[in-house]
Structures are given as structure tokens and as C-alpha cells.
Amino acid sequence: MFDLFGKADYKLPKSDALWKSGPVESIGASSYRVGVTRKGETTLTLIYDGRSTTLIMNEATCKQLIRMLQATLAEEDNKGIDT
């Protein structure tokens, strides 16, 4: 429990990290899913080890993510990709 006067006896539990550092492994198409909400927002669901997390993005945020992903590709891979 947290004490307002600076004393804390609470310790965070140790758990396995969901995203571990080290060699990067490729993920398959079954590791993610893309969709659209009823409001027209884009959803990106990442699935790892039986757990999932979903990003809900408006158009501007979705385009920003596309640009960030595109920046990781080789120069010749970027030809013909417009956002």
C-alpha cells in the first residue's frame, strides 16, 4: 500500500515480460488482425502467447503508423506505397 508520507511497503509483482528483448522473431499473419469499428476507426490487434492487445486509431493516427512501419522497409520496398 502507498503511504502519502513517502513510505511504501508495496512491491511490484515479478512477471514474465510480454515483449522480451533479444533476437527478433518473425510473426505470422495469425499474430495480428486488422479491422474497423462501427465509428470507422481502424483497429489493429496484436496476438502473442495467448494474449492480445488492440489499438484503435483514427485516420491520422493510422496514417502515422503506416509511415512509421514504411520507414523500416528497404528503399526499393517503399516504391509505390502511398499514404
PLY file of the C-alpha trace (Angstrom):
ply
format ascii 1.0
element vertex 83
property float x
property float y
property float z
element edge 82
property int vertex1
property int vertex2
end_header
0.00 0.00 0.00
1.20 3.52 -0.76
1.83 5.93 2.10
1.35 9.64 1.32
4.35 10.50 3.51
6.85 8.66 1.36
6.83 5.17 2.81
5.73 2.35 0.59
5.52 -1.28 1.53
4.08 -2.37 -1.80
6.34 -4.24 -4.21
5.52 -4.83 -7.84
4.98 -8.50 -8.61
7.52 -10.08 -10.93
6.02 -11.41 -14.13
7.27 -12.64 -17.46
7.71 -9.78 -19.88
5.28 -9.92 -22.77
7.79 -8.34 -25.16
11.27 -9.63 -24.45
14.48 -8.12 -25.70
16.86 -10.26 -27.67
16.72 -11.77 -31.13
13.71 -10.60 -33.10
11.42 -13.36 -34.27
9.15 -13.00 -37.26
5.45 -13.15 -36.60
2.95 -14.86 -38.82
-0.30 -13.46 -40.18
-2.19 -15.20 -37.37
-0.35 -12.97 -34.87
-2.25 -9.85 -35.82
-5.64 -8.79 -37.12
-6.91 -5.56 -38.68
-10.48 -4.32 -38.57
-12.80 -1.33 -38.46
-15.09 -0.16 -35.65
-18.69 0.96 -36.19
-17.41 4.55 -35.96
-15.00 3.92 -38.84
-11.83 3.77 -36.76
-9.10 1.29 -37.66
-8.27 -1.47 -35.20
-5.00 -3.40 -35.01
-4.99 -6.40 -32.68
-1.65 -8.00 -31.79
-1.78 -11.57 -30.50
1.13 -13.14 -28.62
1.29 -16.22 -26.43
-2.48 -16.40 -25.95
-2.76 -12.72 -25.02
-3.88 -9.82 -27.17
-3.94 -6.06 -27.21
-5.92 -3.84 -29.56
-5.06 -0.39 -30.86
-7.97 1.77 -32.01
-6.82 4.55 -34.34
-8.42 7.46 -36.14
-7.36 8.18 -39.73
-4.46 10.48 -38.83
-3.01 8.03 -36.31
-3.40 5.13 -38.73
-1.52 7.03 -41.44
1.22 7.91 -38.94
1.62 4.21 -38.03
1.81 3.31 -41.73
4.57 5.90 -42.25
6.48 4.57 -39.24
6.22 0.98 -40.50
7.13 2.09 -44.01
10.31 3.72 -42.68
11.57 0.30 -41.58
11.44 -1.11 -45.14
14.30 -1.05 -47.62
14.25 1.89 -50.03
13.17 -0.23 -53.03
10.33 -1.76 -50.97
8.84 1.71 -50.44
8.21 2.39 -54.13
4.54 2.54 -54.96
3.38 2.79 -51.33
1.47 5.99 -50.72
-0.31 7.04 -47.54
0 1
1 2
2 3
3 4
4 5
5 6
6 7
7 8
8 9
9 10
10 11
11 12
12 13
13 14
14 15
15 16
16 17
17 18
18 19
19 20
20 21
21 22
22 23
23 24
24 25
25 26
26 27
27 28
28 29
29 30
30 31
31 32
32 33
33 34
34 35
35 36
36 37
37 38
38 39
39 40
40 41
41 42
42 43
43 44
44 45
45 46
46 47
47 48
48 49
49 50
50 51
51 52
52 53
53 54
54 55
55 56
56 57
57 58
58 59
59 60
60 61
61 62
62 63
63 64
64 65
65 66
66 67
67 68
68 69
69 70
70 71
71 72
72 73
73 74
74 75
75 76
76 77
77 78
78 79
79 80
80 81
81 82
